Amino acid sequence: MEDLDRDQLQKDILAMYTREHQELGDDGTIRRLDWGLDMSRRWQLNQILADGGVLVFPHAGVADCGHQIAACVHAALDSGTDKVVVISVLHAFTAEMEAARRAVAAGGDPADWPFWGIQGPGLNDRVEWQGDHALMSWRHFWHAEVARRGLTNPPQMIERYPYLAGGKPEKLPGIEALAKEVEDAVIVSTADPFHHGLGYGDTPENAFYPDWEGLHKAKAAVEEGIHLLEDGDYWGYNQHCVTAKSDHRDAGQVFRYLRGPLKGEILDITYSDASELYKTPPPTWVATPLTAFRQK
């Protein structure tokens, strides 16, 4: 992973997501929206949001987890809200961003880095969020369902991208403004909370496949992170995300700080193969859970 060409990886991911959405087409999009509606109704996801909880959807291959994303779209649209705030991950697609993450995980001061804070439309002059893929599939299903419902005045949808929370989300520049934004909004977030295998730096002897046993191990790792958020252990969660290879370290800390005590539960889990993307043999994959955090 040390010699990873992050610029090329970003280009490859954006091209892959664009291709996957094209391959999905209108029929595939509708099928996953219908599937997602069934899931949302089964677990009453709209009520979880209306009660001040948070839903976390994955953002890996759309053919693998699009139904989970669609479920959260339905939940947000059916929650009765006029505003949806999406607290997204922000991936480290430059060497400097990755250096910042590592320095903060080693105990460094986030304020030493220009990325410290919250990015998104209408905010400061940081633009790293514009090249991120994390919400591409969310936007795809959001716009498709808004159009299908014929909504001329849908809820306002706001994207926010925190970076370098470092165990102290209350100190992130812009956190007060974000707290104000979510007072009358529902919150959804996105995470791929467990990356595993050869393409992610695991050695062959320690790499396992996403079979029943492998998904059980992934689920256990994700649940460990959930419990840390439940406890409000922000620094513990930051360090958990390092070892679990989760991209949710900042977004998770931020929504837990904003919403207060929560009880988390994995509702659905599958996986997405990433062997082709990283040009490595399997196993190289991402666990893709749909997680609900309910108000305690």
N, C-alpha and C positions, 0 to 999 in steps of 0.2 A: 504493500500500500504506500510505501514511502515514495516510490517513483511514479505515482499515479499522475497522469496528465489530466489535471482537473478541467482545464479549458476544453479539451477534446471530449472528456466525459460529459460535460454539460451539453455540448453540441449533440452528442450521440443520444443523450436522454431526451432532449427536446425533439429531435427528429423521430425517435422511437415513439414518443407519446403522440405526436402528430399523426404518424402512420397508424398507430393503434386506434385512434379515434376515427380515422377514415375507414379502416377495416371494420370497425364496429357498425358504422352506417346508421341510418335512421331506424331500421328494424332492430338491430342489436341494442341501440340506445333505449328504445321503447320497452324491449323485453326486460332490460335491467331496471328500468324505472318501475315496471309492474312488479318485478321481484322485490325491489326495494320497498314498494308500498306495502306489500304483504308483511315484510319484516317490521316496518314501522308500526303498522297496526297491531301486530302480534305482541310487541313489547311496549306499545304505547309511548313511542319515542317522543312524540309531540308533547306529551304531558311532562316528560322528564325535563325538556327544555323550558316549558312554560313554568315549571316549579323552580327554575333557577339552576338546574343541573347542566351538565356539559356532555355532548356526544363527541367521540373521537373516531374518525374514519381513516382508513389507510389511503395511500396515494401511489401504490405500486401499479403493476400492469392492470389496465382497465378491464381486460377480459377476465381477470382473476378476482378483482375486488370491486368492480363497478357497481354491483348490487348493494354493497355496503355503503358506498358513497351516496347512491341514489336514496337509500333509506334515510340518510341524514338530511338530504334535500327535502324529502317529503315531510320529515319531522319539523324542519324549520318553517316550511310553508304552511303547515297545519297547526303551528303552535299559537297562532293568533297574534304574533308579534308584527311590529312595523319595521323592525331592524334586526338584522342578523350580523353578528361580528364573528368573523372566522379568524381564529388565532392560529397562524400557520407556522410550520417550521421554516427556517431559512438555512439552506444547505451551504456548506463551505466549498464554493467552486473556484476559489483562488487560494494560492499558497498562503497569502497573508491572513485570510479568514480562518484557514485551518490552524495557522500558527497562533492566532488569537484564541481559538477554542482550546488548544492544548495548553497554552500559558495559563488561562483562567482555570482549567481543570487541575493544574499543578499548584494553584493557590495564588496566581497573579491577579493584579488589579484590573478588572474589566475597563476601567476608565483610561487605561493606557492605550486603548485601541479605538480607532475611529468608527468601528462598527457598533460600539456599545450603544444600545437603545432599541427603539422600535421603528421599523420602516413600514411603508405602505402608501397607498394613493392619498395624496393631499397632505402628506407630512413633510419631513425634512428633505434635504437634497441627496440622501443616500438612495441609490437606485439598484442595489444588488437584487432586491426582491423581484424586479422586472424580468430577470432572466431565470427565475426559479420555476421548477415544474410542479411544485407541490400542490398547487390548486388548479392545474390545468383540467383535470377530470372533474373536480368540483364545479368549475365554471361550465364545463360541457353539459353536465346533467342539470345544473341549475337553470341555465338558459333554455334547455330543451323542455324541462317541465313547466317553466313559466310560460313558454310559448304554447305547450299542449293545453294548459289550463286557460289560456287566453287572458292572462292577467295583464291588464294595462297599467296597473299601479301596484307592482309587487313590492314586498318588503325591501327596504334599503339593505344592500349587502356590502359590508365593509371588510376589507382584508387588512390584517395587521401581522407583522413579522418581527417578533422580538429576537434579539441576539445578545448573547453573553450575560444571561441572568446571573450566573455564577453563584447560585445559592442565596442571592439577595434580590429577588424580583422587585421588592419595594423600592430599590434604589435605581432601577432602570430609568434612564431619561425618557420621559413621555408616559410613564406609568400612570400618573395622575390623570392625564387627559384620556387615557384608555379606560381607566376606572369610571370616568364620567360617561364615556361612550356606551359602556355596557350596563349602565344603570337601568335603562329602558330597552334592553336588547336581550336576545338569546345568544348563547355562545356555542359554537361548534369549533372543533380543532381537528388537526390531522397529524398522524404519526405513522411511521413504519418503525415500530419499536424494537425490532429484533432482526438484525442482518447477520447472516451466517454462511460460512463455507469458504472455499478456496479463494474466490474473488474478493472476499472481505478480510483476507489475511489469516484465516484459520489454517492450521497445518493439516495435512491429509489424515494424520492419526487422530486428530481431534474433530474432524469435520463429520457431520452426520446428515442424513437425508431427511426431507420433509415428509416422512411416513408418519404413521400413528405415533410412534415413539418420539420422533423428532419434533412433531408438533406439540406433543405433551411437554417436552423440554422447553420449547419456545414459550408455551403458555405459562409455564412456571416462572420463566424469566420476566415475562410481561407482568404477571401478577405481583412479582417482587417490586417492580416499579410502581404499580398501582398502590401497594401498601405504603410505600414511602410518601407518595403524594397524599394519601389519606392522613398520614401522620404529620403532614406539613414539613417534612424533612427535606427542604429544598436542596441543601448541599448533598445530602445522601442521594437524592434523585439525580442530581447533576452527575455524580460519580457512577451511579448505576447505569446511566445512559452511555457512559464511556465503555464500560465492560460489556453491556448488552448490545453495543453498536446500535443504539437507538438515536434517531434524529430529533427526538422530542424534548431534549433537555431544557430548552428555553421556553417553548410554548407550554409545556406541562407545568413548569413552575409558575408561569404567568397566570394561567387560568385558575390554578388552585389558589393563588394569592387573591385574585379578584373575586372568586366565588366563596372562599372560605371552606369550612369542613365539608368534605364530600365522601361518598361511599362508592367505590368503583367496582365494575363487574364486566368481564369479557362476555359478550353476548354471542359472538360468532367469530370463528377464526379459520383462515385458510392460508395459502401461501402463493408467492409469485416467484417463478424461476428467473434468475438474473445471470445465468451462465453465458448467454450470448452477448449480453451487454458488456460484461467484463472480460469476454473472450477467454474464459476459463472452463475447464470441464466441470460437470456437477460433482458434488453439491455446491451450488452458489445460489442462495435464495433469501427471500424476505418473508417473514411472518406478517400476515395482514389481518389483525383483529379489528372488530367493531366493538368499541368499549363505551359503556355508559357510566357516567359519574352522577349519582343522585345526591340531592341535598340531604344531609343528615338531619 
